């Protein structure tokens, strides 16, 4: 998916390595968790096994100090960024918006 400046879907489709000979676009994968360890670790491990080289995982963790946050930090993978919201617990929509703001990719 590619979103425009206003957040509206501009493009949808599959990326192929051959389509980008000079510069491959960065793909941002977004994830929101409240510290649920097993599903979050499973999702992080799935992200790490993907074949697209230019990718990042923006993981918004609404429960700071959980094993999920620590697990991501111990991986030492610069493509995985843990974002912890400031202030009290936010709604799911607010957390998703936070992940979108933190994304650096050409595609989300």
Buried (B, 14 or more C-beta within 10 A) or exposed (E): EBBEEEEEEEEEEEEEEEEEEEEBBBBBBBBBBBBEEEEBBEBBEEBEEEEBEBBBBBBBBBBEEBBBBEBBEEEEBEBBBBBEBEEEEBEEEEBBBBBBEBBEBBBB
